[in-house]
Amino acid sequence: MSNNQIPCLYCQTMNQDDNESCSNCGMPIAEFHPEDRKRGVKFFGKAFWLIAIFCIIMVFYLPR
């Protein structure tokens, strides 16, 4: 059992992250919570490196 708690998207009650439904309102806990910063950072990191590689390739590919 983990100690991480996330708020319910509907009633904002704090719940354990391994619960399937909210202990207060009974609504299902979101699989990907909007406050999960790791997911956004991972996407940004991949997008950054993709754009950087594209720019380096274009520097050598485009005519001068």
Predicted model as a PDB file, atoms N, CA, C, CB and O in Angstrom, pLDDT in the B-factor column:
MODEL        1                                                                  
ATOM      1  N   MET A   1       0.845  -1.182   0.000  1.00 50.00           N  
ATOM      2  CA  MET A   1       0.000   0.000   0.000  1.00 50.00           C  
ATOM      3  C   MET A   1       0.886   1.239   0.000  1.00 50.00           C  
ATOM      4  CB  MET A   1      -0.960   0.001   1.221  1.00 50.00           C  
ATOM      5  O   MET A   1       1.830   1.328   0.786  1.00 50.00           O  
ATOM      6  N   SER A   2       0.592   2.182  -0.865  1.00 56.00           N  
ATOM      7  CA  SER A   2       1.416   3.379  -0.970  1.00 56.00           C  
ATOM      8  C   SER A   2       0.838   4.511  -0.133  1.00 56.00           C  
ATOM      9  CB  SER A   2       1.543   3.814  -2.429  1.00 56.00           C  
ATOM     10  O   SER A   2      -0.334   4.488   0.242  1.00 56.00           O  
ATOM     11  N   ASN A   3       1.672   5.495   0.151  1.00 71.00           N  
ATOM     12  CA  ASN A   3       1.248   6.647   0.945  1.00 71.00           C  
ATOM     13  C   ASN A   3       0.865   7.833   0.096  1.00 71.00           C  
ATOM     14  CB  ASN A   3       2.335   7.047   1.891  1.00 71.00           C  
ATOM     15  O   ASN A   3       0.528   8.888   0.633  1.00 71.00           O  
ATOM     16  N   ASN A   4       0.906   7.692  -1.229  1.00 80.00           N  
ATOM     17  CA  ASN A   4       0.558   8.806  -2.103  1.00 80.00           C  
ATOM     18  C   ASN A   4      -0.941   9.028  -2.093  1.00 80.00           C  
ATOM     19  CB  ASN A   4       1.052   8.554  -3.534  1.00 80.00           C  
ATOM     20  O   ASN A   4      -1.727   8.083  -2.170  1.00 80.00           O  
ATOM     21  N   GLN A   5      -1.325  10.300  -1.996  1.00 83.00           N  
ATOM     22  CA  GLN A   5      -2.740  10.638  -2.010  1.00 83.00           C  
ATOM     23  C   GLN A   5      -2.996  11.603  -3.147  1.00 83.00           C  
ATOM     24  CB  GLN A   5      -3.189  11.244  -0.659  1.00 83.00           C  
ATOM     25  O   GLN A   5      -2.187  12.484  -3.437  1.00 83.00           O  
ATOM     26  N   ILE A   6      -4.147  11.415  -3.790  1.00 81.00           N  
ATOM     27  CA  ILE A   6      -4.563  12.316  -4.860  1.00 81.00           C  
ATOM     28  C   ILE A   6      -5.990  12.755  -4.585  1.00 81.00           C  
ATOM     29  CB  ILE A   6      -4.445  11.635  -6.258  1.00 81.00           C  
ATOM     30  O   ILE A   6      -6.769  11.995  -4.009  1.00 81.00           O  
ATOM     31  N   PRO A   7      -6.348  13.980  -4.991  1.00 85.00           N  
ATOM     32  CA  PRO A   7      -7.711  14.443  -4.760  1.00 85.00           C  
ATOM     33  C   PRO A   7      -8.667  13.874  -5.805  1.00 85.00           C  
ATOM     34  CB  PRO A   7      -7.764  15.972  -4.772  1.00 85.00           C  
ATOM     35  O   PRO A   7      -8.282  13.635  -6.950  1.00 85.00           O  
ATOM     36  N   CYS A   8      -9.894  13.666  -5.402  1.00 86.00           N  
ATOM     37  CA  CYS A   8     -10.952  13.248  -6.320  1.00 86.00           C  
ATOM     38  C   CYS A   8     -11.239  14.415  -7.261  1.00 86.00           C  
ATOM     39  CB  CYS A   8     -12.252  12.807  -5.542  1.00 86.00           C  
ATOM     40  O   CYS A   8     -11.269  15.567  -6.828  1.00 86.00           O  
ATOM     41  N   LEU A   9     -11.449  14.130  -8.533  1.00 84.00           N  
ATOM     42  CA  LEU A   9     -11.730  15.200  -9.496  1.00 84.00           C  
ATOM     43  C   LEU A   9     -13.096  15.835  -9.286  1.00 84.00           C  
ATOM     44  CB  LEU A   9     -11.637  14.664 -10.903  1.00 84.00           C  
ATOM     45  O   LEU A   9     -13.339  16.943  -9.765  1.00 84.00           O  
ATOM     46  N   TYR A  10     -13.991  15.152  -8.580  1.00 86.00           N  
ATOM     47  CA  TYR A  10     -15.362  15.641  -8.415  1.00 86.00           C  
ATOM     48  C   TYR A  10     -15.580  16.364  -7.091  1.00 86.00           C  
ATOM     49  CB  TYR A  10     -16.330  14.491  -8.523  1.00 86.00           C  
ATOM     50  O   TYR A  10     -16.158  17.451  -7.064  1.00 86.00           O  
ATOM     51  N   CYS A  11     -15.112  15.755  -5.972  1.00 91.00           N  
ATOM     52  CA  CYS A  11     -15.384  16.357  -4.660  1.00 91.00           C  
ATOM     53  C   CYS A  11     -14.136  16.856  -3.944  1.00 91.00           C  
ATOM     54  CB  CYS A  11     -16.083  15.363  -3.785  1.00 91.00           C  
ATOM     55  O   CYS A  11     -14.239  17.434  -2.862  1.00 91.00           O  
ATOM     56  N   GLN A  12     -12.953  16.643  -4.531  1.00 86.00           N  
ATOM     57  CA  GLN A  12     -11.664  17.099  -3.991  1.00 86.00           C  
ATOM     58  C   GLN A  12     -11.269  16.440  -2.671  1.00 86.00           C  
ATOM     59  CB  GLN A  12     -11.703  18.581  -3.798  1.00 86.00           C  
ATOM     60  O   GLN A  12     -10.409  16.964  -1.963  1.00 86.00           O  
ATOM     61  N   THR A  13     -11.875  15.304  -2.323  1.00 88.00           N  
ATOM     62  CA  THR A  13     -11.483  14.551  -1.140  1.00 88.00           C  
ATOM     63  C   THR A  13     -10.194  13.797  -1.447  1.00 88.00           C  
ATOM     64  CB  THR A  13     -12.611  13.574  -0.696  1.00 88.00           C  
ATOM     65  O   THR A  13     -10.058  13.204  -2.517  1.00 88.00           O  
ATOM     66  N   MET A  14      -9.245  13.818  -0.505  1.00 89.00           N  
ATOM     67  CA  MET A  14      -7.981  13.115  -0.701  1.00 89.00           C  
ATOM     68  C   MET A  14      -8.196  11.612  -0.558  1.00 89.00           C  
ATOM     69  CB  MET A  14      -6.915  13.610   0.306  1.00 89.00           C  
ATOM     70  O   MET A  14      -8.818  11.156   0.402  1.00 89.00           O  
ATOM     71  N   ASN A  15      -7.676  10.841  -1.522  1.00 88.00           N  
ATOM     72  CA  ASN A  15      -7.803   9.385  -1.542  1.00 88.00           C  
ATOM     73  C   ASN A  15      -6.441   8.759  -1.785  1.00 88.00           C  
ATOM     74  CB  ASN A  15      -8.810   8.931  -2.624  1.00 88.00           C  
ATOM     75  O   ASN A  15      -5.550   9.392  -2.350  1.00 88.00           O  
ATOM     76  N   GLN A  16      -6.284   7.515  -1.356  1.00 86.00           N  
ATOM     77  CA  GLN A  16      -5.076   6.763  -1.680  1.00 86.00           C  
ATOM     78  C   GLN A  16      -5.039   6.566  -3.185  1.00 86.00           C  
ATOM     79  CB  GLN A  16      -5.033   5.391  -0.928  1.00 86.00           C  
ATOM     80  O   GLN A  16      -6.080   6.370  -3.812  1.00 86.00           O  
ATOM     81  N   ASP A  17      -3.840   6.615  -3.777  1.00 78.00           N  
ATOM     82  CA  ASP A  17      -3.748   6.508  -5.230  1.00 78.00           C  
ATOM     83  C   ASP A  17      -4.061   5.109  -5.750  1.00 78.00           C  
ATOM     84  CB  ASP A  17      -2.374   6.910  -5.680  1.00 78.00           C  
ATOM     85  O   ASP A  17      -4.248   4.935  -6.954  1.00 78.00           O  
ATOM     86  N   ASP A  18      -4.124   4.100  -4.866  1.00 84.00           N  
ATOM     87  CA  ASP A  18      -4.472   2.756  -5.329  1.00 84.00           C  
ATOM     88  C   ASP A  18      -5.960   2.441  -5.205  1.00 84.00           C  
ATOM     89  CB  ASP A  18      -3.682   1.736  -4.558  1.00 84.00           C  
ATOM     90  O   ASP A  18      -6.384   1.341  -5.560  1.00 84.00           O  
ATOM     91  N   ASN A  19      -6.767   3.391  -4.706  1.00 85.00           N  
ATOM     92  CA  ASN A  19      -8.216   3.207  -4.655  1.00 85.00           C  
ATOM     93  C   ASN A  19      -8.795   3.293  -6.061  1.00 85.00           C  
ATOM     94  CB  ASN A  19      -8.874   4.260  -3.732  1.00 85.00           C  
ATOM     95  O   ASN A  19      -8.307   4.047  -6.902  1.00 85.00           O  
ATOM     96  N   GLU A  20      -9.835   2.517  -6.301  1.00 88.00           N  
ATOM     97  CA  GLU A  20     -10.506   2.579  -7.599  1.00 88.00           C  
ATOM     98  C   GLU A  20     -11.628   3.600  -7.613  1.00 88.00           C  
ATOM     99  CB  GLU A  20     -11.052   1.219  -7.969  1.00 88.00           C  
ATOM    100  O   GLU A  20     -11.980   4.120  -8.672  1.00 88.00           O  
ATOM    101  N   SER A  21     -12.195   3.893  -6.447  1.00 90.00           N  
ATOM    102  CA  SER A  21     -13.267   4.884  -6.372  1.00 90.00           C  
ATOM    103  C   SER A  21     -13.053   5.766  -5.149  1.00 90.00           C  
ATOM    104  CB  SER A  21     -14.658   4.196  -6.315  1.00 90.00           C  
ATOM    105  O   SER A  21     -12.344   5.396  -4.214  1.00 90.00           O  
ATOM    106  N   CYS A  22     -13.669   6.920  -5.173  1.00 91.00           N  
ATOM    107  CA  CYS A  22     -13.524   7.904  -4.090  1.00 91.00           C  
ATOM    108  C   CYS A  22     -14.194   7.391  -2.819  1.00 91.00           C  
ATOM    109  CB  CYS A  22     -14.131   9.270  -4.503  1.00 91.00           C  
ATOM    110  O   CYS A  22     -15.280   6.813  -2.869  1.00 91.00           O  
ATOM    111  N   SER A  23     -13.539   7.607  -1.687  1.00 90.00           N  
ATOM    112  CA  SER A  23     -14.107   7.165  -0.413  1.00 90.00           C  
ATOM    113  C   SER A  23     -15.259   8.061   0.042  1.00 90.00           C  
ATOM    114  CB  SER A  23     -13.025   7.135   0.657  1.00 90.00           C  
ATOM    115  O   SER A  23     -16.017   7.664   0.927  1.00 90.00           O  
ATOM    116  N   ASN A  24     -15.416   9.260  -0.537  1.00 91.00           N  
ATOM    117  CA  ASN A  24     -16.474  10.182  -0.142  1.00 91.00           C  
ATOM    118  C   ASN A  24     -17.674  10.115  -1.084  1.00 91.00           C  
ATOM    119  CB  ASN A  24     -15.934  11.598  -0.095  1.00 91.00           C  
ATOM    120  O   ASN A  24     -18.800   9.896  -0.636  1.00 91.00           O  
ATOM    121  N   CYS A  25     -17.444  10.301  -2.382  1.00 92.00           N  
ATOM    122  CA  CYS A  25     -18.571  10.390  -3.327  1.00 92.00           C  
ATOM    123  C   CYS A  25     -18.782   9.114  -4.151  1.00 92.00           C  
ATOM    124  CB  CYS A  25     -18.351  11.555  -4.267  1.00 92.00           C  
ATOM    125  O   CYS A  25     -19.834   8.952  -4.770  1.00 92.00           O  
ATOM    126  N   GLY A  26     -17.802   8.213  -4.168  1.00 89.00           N  
ATOM    127  CA  GLY A  26     -17.955   6.959  -4.886  1.00 89.00           C  
ATOM    128  C   GLY A  26     -17.639   7.020  -6.372  1.00 89.00           C  
ATOM    129  O   GLY A  26     -17.738   6.005  -7.062  1.00 89.00           O  
ATOM    130  N   MET A  27     -17.263   8.180  -6.876  1.00 89.00           N  
ATOM    131  CA  MET A  27     -16.923   8.300  -8.299  1.00 89.00           C  
ATOM    132  C   MET A  27     -15.568   7.633  -8.540  1.00 89.00           C  
ATOM    133  CB  MET A  27     -16.893   9.805  -8.750  1.00 89.00           C  
ATOM    134  O   MET A  27     -14.720   7.601  -7.648  1.00 89.00           O  
ATOM    135  N   PRO A  28     -15.365   7.094  -9.762  1.00 89.00           N  
ATOM    136  CA  PRO A  28     -14.077   6.442 -10.040  1.00 89.00           C  
ATOM    137  C   PRO A  28     -12.923   7.442 -10.024  1.00 89.00           C  
ATOM    138  CB  PRO A  28     -14.125   5.729 -11.396  1.00 89.00           C  
ATOM    139  O   PRO A  28     -13.054   8.577 -10.481  1.00 89.00           O  
ATOM    140  N   ILE A  29     -11.796   6.992  -9.488  1.00 84.00           N  
ATOM    141  CA  ILE A  29     -10.587   7.818  -9.469  1.00 84.00           C  
ATOM    142  C   ILE A  29      -9.992   7.801 -10.877  1.00 84.00           C  
ATOM    143  CB  ILE A  29      -9.545   7.298  -8.400  1.00 84.00           C  
ATOM    144  O   ILE A  29      -9.912   6.745 -11.503  1.00 84.00           O  
ATOM    145  N   ALA A  30      -9.578   8.959 -11.372  1.00 79.00           N  
ATOM    146  CA  ALA A  30      -9.029   9.078 -12.719  1.00 79.00           C  
ATOM    147  C   ALA A  30      -7.726   8.292 -12.835  1.00 79.00           C  
ATOM    148  CB  ALA A  30      -8.797  10.556 -13.079  1.00 79.00           C  
ATOM    149  O   ALA A  30      -6.898   8.312 -11.925  1.00 79.00           O  
ATOM    150  N   GLU A  31      -7.551   7.599 -13.960  1.00 75.00           N  
ATOM    151  CA  GLU A  31      -6.328   6.828 -14.180  1.00 75.00           C  
ATOM    152  C   GLU A  31      -5.133   7.763 -14.343  1.00 75.00           C  
ATOM    153  CB  GLU A  31      -6.472   5.921 -15.422  1.00 75.00           C  
ATOM    154  O   GLU A  31      -4.066   7.504 -13.788  1.00 75.00           O  
ATOM    155  N   PHE A  32      -5.301   8.840 -15.095  1.00 70.00           N  
ATOM    156  CA  PHE A  32      -4.264   9.850 -15.279  1.00 70.00           C  
ATOM    157  C   PHE A  32      -4.784  11.147 -14.688  1.00 70.00           C  
ATOM    158  CB  PHE A  32      -3.881  10.023 -16.792  1.00 70.00           C  
ATOM    159  O   PHE A  32      -5.668  11.784 -15.261  1.00 70.00           O  
ATOM    160  N   HIS A  33      -4.249  11.534 -13.564  1.00 65.00           N  
ATOM    161  CA  HIS A  33      -4.723  12.725 -12.866  1.00 65.00           C  
ATOM    162  C   HIS A  33      -4.080  13.971 -13.453  1.00 65.00           C  
ATOM    163  CB  HIS A  33      -4.426  12.627 -11.361  1.00 65.00           C  
ATOM    164  O   HIS A  33      -2.891  13.941 -13.771  1.00 65.00           O  
ATOM    165  N   PRO A  34      -4.816  15.064 -13.610  1.00 66.00           N  
ATOM    166  CA  PRO A  34      -4.246  16.294 -14.172  1.00 66.00           C  
ATOM    167  C   PRO A  34      -3.091  16.871 -13.370  1.00 66.00           C  
ATOM    168  CB  PRO A  34      -5.309  17.325 -14.289  1.00 66.00           C  
ATOM    169  O   PRO A  34      -2.265  17.596 -13.924  1.00 66.00           O  
ATOM    170  N   GLU A  35      -3.014  16.568 -12.082  1.00 62.00           N  
ATOM    171  CA  GLU A  35      -1.933  17.089 -11.246  1.00 62.00           C  
ATOM    172  C   GLU A  35      -0.683  16.214 -11.305  1.00 62.00           C  
ATOM    173  CB  GLU A  35      -2.403  17.212  -9.808  1.00 62.00           C  
ATOM    174  O   GLU A  35       0.290  16.482 -10.600  1.00 62.00           O  
ATOM    175  N   ASP A  36      -0.696  15.173 -12.136  1.00 63.00           N  
ATOM    176  CA  ASP A  36       0.459  14.294 -12.274  1.00 63.00           C  
ATOM    177  C   ASP A  36       1.484  14.977 -13.174  1.00 63.00           C  
ATOM    178  CB  ASP A  36       0.046  12.904 -12.850  1.00 63.00           C  
ATOM    179  O   ASP A  36       1.342  14.960 -14.396  1.00 63.00           O  
ATOM    180  N   ARG A  37       2.511  15.574 -12.584  1.00 66.00           N  
ATOM    181  CA  ARG A  37       3.500  16.352 -13.329  1.00 66.00           C  
ATOM    182  C   ARG A  37       4.473  15.467 -14.104  1.00 66.00           C  
ATOM    183  CB  ARG A  37       4.272  17.247 -12.381  1.00 66.00           C  
ATOM    184  O   ARG A  37       5.025  15.902 -15.114  1.00 66.00           O  
ATOM    185  N   LYS A  38       4.691  14.241 -13.652  1.00 68.00           N  
ATOM    186  CA  LYS A  38       5.637  13.360 -14.318  1.00 68.00           C  
ATOM    187  C   LYS A  38       5.230  13.102 -15.764  1.00 68.00           C  
ATOM    188  CB  LYS A  38       5.751  12.044 -13.564  1.00 68.00           C  
ATOM    189  O   LYS A  38       6.081  13.052 -16.652  1.00 68.00           O  
ATOM    190  N   ARG A  39       3.956  12.942 -15.996  1.00 67.00           N  
ATOM    191  CA  ARG A  39       3.459  12.654 -17.341  1.00 67.00           C  
ATOM    192  C   ARG A  39       3.742  13.828 -18.283  1.00 67.00           C  
ATOM    193  CB  ARG A  39       1.946  12.350 -17.304  1.00 67.00           C  
ATOM    194  O   ARG A  39       4.160  13.617 -19.421  1.00 67.00           O  
ATOM    195  N   GLY A  40       3.519  15.052 -17.822  1.00 68.00           N  
ATOM    196  CA  GLY A  40       3.775  16.231 -18.642  1.00 68.00           C  
ATOM    197  C   GLY A  40       5.250  16.443 -18.920  1.00 68.00           C  
ATOM    198  O   GLY A  40       5.630  16.831 -20.025  1.00 68.00           O  
ATOM    199  N   VAL A  41       6.078  16.192 -17.925  1.00 78.00           N  
ATOM    200  CA  VAL A  41       7.524  16.361 -18.084  1.00 78.00           C  
ATOM    201  C   VAL A  41       8.064  15.336 -19.079  1.00 78.00           C  
ATOM    202  CB  VAL A  41       8.247  16.224 -16.720  1.00 78.00           C  
ATOM    203  O   VAL A  41       8.917  15.667 -19.902  1.00 78.00           O  
ATOM    204  N   LYS A  42       7.580  14.104 -19.012  1.00 82.00           N  
ATOM    205  CA  LYS A  42       8.032  13.072 -19.945  1.00 82.00           C  
ATOM    206  C   LYS A  42       7.667  13.454 -21.378  1.00 82.00           C  
ATOM    207  CB  LYS A  42       7.417  11.703 -19.581  1.00 82.00           C  
ATOM    208  O   LYS A  42       8.488  13.311 -22.285  1.00 82.00           O  
ATOM    209  N   PHE A  43       6.444  13.937 -21.588  1.00 83.00           N  
ATOM    210  CA  PHE A  43       6.016  14.338 -22.925  1.00 83.00           C  
ATOM    211  C   PHE A  43       6.848  15.516 -23.422  1.00 83.00           C  
ATOM    212  CB  PHE A  43       4.522  14.700 -22.927  1.00 83.00           C  
ATOM    213  O   PHE A  43       7.282  15.520 -24.574  1.00 83.00           O  
ATOM    214  N   PHE A  44       7.074  16.516 -22.568  1.00 88.00           N  
ATOM    215  CA  PHE A  44       7.850  17.684 -22.959  1.00 88.00           C  
ATOM    216  C   PHE A  44       9.272  17.292 -23.322  1.00 88.00           C  
ATOM    217  CB  PHE A  44       7.858  18.718 -21.840  1.00 88.00           C  
ATOM    218  O   PHE A  44       9.828  17.804 -24.293  1.00 88.00           O  
ATOM    219  N   GLY A  45       9.864  16.390 -22.551  1.00 88.00           N  
ATOM    220  CA  GLY A  45      11.232  15.940 -22.829  1.00 88.00           C  
ATOM    221  C   GLY A  45      11.339  15.262 -24.188  1.00 88.00           C  
ATOM    222  O   GLY A  45      12.275  15.528 -24.941  1.00 88.00           O  
ATOM    223  N   LYS A  46      10.395  14.394 -24.505  1.00 92.00           N  
ATOM    224  CA  LYS A  46      10.403  13.716 -25.802  1.00 92.00           C  
ATOM    225  C   LYS A  46      10.187  14.711 -26.936  1.00 92.00           C  
ATOM    226  CB  LYS A  46       9.323  12.625 -25.846  1.00 92.00           C  
ATOM    227  O   LYS A  46      10.864  14.640 -27.962  1.00 92.00           O  
ATOM    228  N   ALA A  47       9.254  15.632 -26.759  1.00 93.00           N  
ATOM    229  CA  ALA A  47       8.978  16.628 -27.798  1.00 93.00           C  
ATOM    230  C   ALA A  47      10.190  17.538 -28.008  1.00 93.00           C  
ATOM    231  CB  ALA A  47       7.736  17.468 -27.425  1.00 93.00           C  
ATOM    232  O   ALA A  47      10.517  17.877 -29.145  1.00 93.00           O  
ATOM    233  N   PHE A  48      10.851  17.932 -26.934  1.00 95.00           N  
ATOM    234  CA  PHE A  48      12.020  18.790 -27.039  1.00 95.00           C  
ATOM    235  C   PHE A  48      13.116  18.124 -27.860  1.00 95.00           C  
ATOM    236  CB  PHE A  48      12.544  19.145 -25.652  1.00 95.00           C  
ATOM    237  O   PHE A  48      13.667  18.739 -28.773  1.00 95.00           O  
ATOM    238  N   TRP A  49      13.441  16.856 -27.540  1.00 96.00           N  
ATOM    239  CA  TRP A  49      14.512  16.170 -28.265  1.00 96.00           C  
ATOM    240  C   TRP A  49      14.135  15.908 -29.713  1.00 96.00           C  
ATOM    241  CB  TRP A  49      14.855  14.858 -27.578  1.00 96.00           C  
ATOM    242  O   TRP A  49      15.003  15.939 -30.585  1.00 96.00           O  
ATOM    243  N   LEU A  50      12.867  15.651 -29.992  1.00 96.00           N  
ATOM    244  CA  LEU A  50      12.424  15.453 -31.371  1.00 96.00           C  
ATOM    245  C   LEU A  50      12.610  16.737 -32.183  1.00 96.00           C  
ATOM    246  CB  LEU A  50      10.946  15.006 -31.407  1.00 96.00           C  
ATOM    247  O   LEU A  50      13.095  16.694 -33.314  1.00 96.00           O  
ATOM    248  N   ILE A  51      12.231  17.861 -31.614  1.00 97.00           N  
ATOM    249  CA  ILE A  51      12.389  19.150 -32.301  1.00 97.00           C  
ATOM    250  C   ILE A  51      13.868  19.501 -32.458  1.00 97.00           C  
ATOM    251  CB  ILE A  51      11.657  20.270 -31.527  1.00 97.00           C  
ATOM    252  O   ILE A  51      14.269  20.014 -33.503  1.00 97.00           O  
ATOM    253  N   ALA A  52      14.685  19.233 -31.438  1.00 97.00           N  
ATOM    254  CA  ALA A  52      16.116  19.531 -31.518  1.00 97.00           C  
ATOM    255  C   ALA A  52      16.781  18.715 -32.627  1.00 97.00           C  
ATOM    256  CB  ALA A  52      16.801  19.249 -30.167  1.00 97.00           C  
ATOM    257  O   ALA A  52      17.573  19.255 -33.400  1.00 97.00           O  
ATOM    258  N   ILE A  53      16.468  17.426 -32.710  1.00 97.00           N  
ATOM    259  CA  ILE A  53      17.039  16.584 -33.763  1.00 97.00           C  
ATOM    260  C   ILE A  53      16.575  17.047 -35.134  1.00 97.00           C  
ATOM    261  CB  ILE A  53      16.659  15.115 -33.545  1.00 97.00           C  
ATOM    262  O   ILE A  53      17.365  17.075 -36.077  1.00 97.00           O  
ATOM    263  N   PHE A  54      15.311  17.407 -35.256  1.00 96.00           N  
ATOM    264  CA  PHE A  54      14.778  17.919 -36.523  1.00 96.00           C  
ATOM    265  C   PHE A  54      15.530  19.182 -36.955  1.00 96.00           C  
ATOM    266  CB  PHE A  54      13.264  18.217 -36.392  1.00 96.00           C  
ATOM    267  O   PHE A  54      15.886  19.324 -38.125  1.00 96.00           O  
ATOM    268  N   CYS A  55      15.771  20.091 -36.018  1.00 95.00           N  
ATOM    269  CA  CYS A  55      16.476  21.336 -36.347  1.00 95.00           C  
ATOM    270  C   CYS A  55      17.912  21.057 -36.798  1.00 95.00           C  
ATOM    271  CB  CYS A  55      16.482  22.284 -35.133  1.00 95.00           C  
ATOM    272  O   CYS A  55      18.394  21.680 -37.745  1.00 95.00           O  
ATOM    273  N   ILE A  56      18.588  20.139 -36.138  1.00 94.00           N  
ATOM    274  CA  ILE A  56      19.964  19.811 -36.523  1.00 94.00           C  
ATOM    275  C   ILE A  56      19.991  19.204 -37.920  1.00 94.00           C  
ATOM    276  CB  ILE A  56      20.599  18.839 -35.506  1.00 94.00           C  
ATOM    277  O   ILE A  56      20.861  19.541 -38.722  1.00 94.00           O  
ATOM    278  N   ILE A  57      19.057  18.320 -38.219  1.00 94.00           N  
ATOM    279  CA  ILE A  57      18.989  17.729 -39.549  1.00 94.00           C  
ATOM    280  C   ILE A  57      18.707  18.802 -40.592  1.00 94.00           C  
ATOM    281  CB  ILE A  57      17.912  16.636 -39.602  1.00 94.00           C  
ATOM    282  O   ILE A  57      19.307  18.777 -41.667  1.00 94.00           O  
ATOM    283  N   MET A  58      17.825  19.731 -40.309  1.00 93.00           N  
ATOM    284  CA  MET A  58      17.485  20.782 -41.267  1.00 93.00           C  
ATOM    285  C   MET A  58      18.664  21.728 -41.523  1.00 93.00           C  
ATOM    286  CB  MET A  58      16.281  21.576 -40.763  1.00 93.00           C  
ATOM    287  O   MET A  58      18.790  22.264 -42.624  1.00 93.00           O  
ATOM    288  N   VAL A  59      19.518  21.938 -40.536  1.00 92.00           N  
ATOM    289  CA  VAL A  59      20.693  22.794 -40.713  1.00 92.00           C  
ATOM    290  C   VAL A  59      21.585  22.218 -41.807  1.00 92.00           C  
ATOM    291  CB  VAL A  59      21.484  22.935 -39.381  1.00 92.00           C  
ATOM    292  O   VAL A  59      22.111  22.964 -42.632  1.00 92.00           O  
ATOM    293  N   PHE A  60      21.760  20.908 -41.821  1.00 91.00           N  
ATOM    294  CA  PHE A  60      22.619  20.271 -42.824  1.00 91.00           C  
ATOM    295  C   PHE A  60      21.877  19.984 -44.130  1.00 91.00           C  
ATOM    296  CB  PHE A  60      23.190  18.976 -42.270  1.00 91.00           C  
ATOM    297  O   PHE A  60      22.510  19.930 -45.184  1.00 91.00           O  
ATOM    298  N   TYR A  61      20.593  19.806 -44.093  1.00 89.00           N  
ATOM    299  CA  TYR A  61      19.824  19.415 -45.270  1.00 89.00           C  
ATOM    300  C   TYR A  61      19.466  20.602 -46.164  1.00 89.00           C  
ATOM    301  CB  TYR A  61      18.563  18.705 -44.841  1.00 89.00           C  
ATOM    302  O   TYR A  61      19.554  20.500 -47.388  1.00 89.00           O  
ATOM    303  N   LEU A  62      19.068  21.707 -45.577  1.00 87.00           N  
ATOM    304  CA  LEU A  62      18.617  22.856 -46.371  1.00 87.00           C  
ATOM    305  C   LEU A  62      19.770  23.503 -47.117  1.00 87.00           C  
ATOM    306  CB  LEU A  62      17.939  23.890 -45.476  1.00 87.00           C  
ATOM    307  O   LEU A  62      20.883  23.582 -46.597  1.00 87.00           O  
ATOM    308  N   PRO A  63      19.510  23.967 -48.339  1.00 82.00           N  
ATOM    309  CA  PRO A  63      20.580  24.636 -49.088  1.00 82.00           C  
ATOM    310  C   PRO A  63      20.928  25.981 -48.454  1.00 82.00           C  
ATOM    311  CB  PRO A  63      20.165  24.837 -50.560  1.00 82.00           C  
ATOM    312  O   PRO A  63      20.099  26.616 -47.802  1.00 82.00           O  
ATOM    313  N   ARG A  64      22.134  26.382 -48.657  1.00 70.00           N  
ATOM    314  CA  ARG A  64      22.584  27.652 -48.061  1.00 70.00           C  
ATOM    315  C   ARG A  64      22.485  28.772 -49.047  1.00 70.00           C  
ATOM    316  CB  ARG A  64      24.012  27.544 -47.557  1.00 70.00           C  
ATOM    317  O   ARG A  64      22.820  29.912 -48.723  1.00 70.00           O  
TER     318      ARG A  64                                                      
ENDMDL                                                                          
END                                                                             
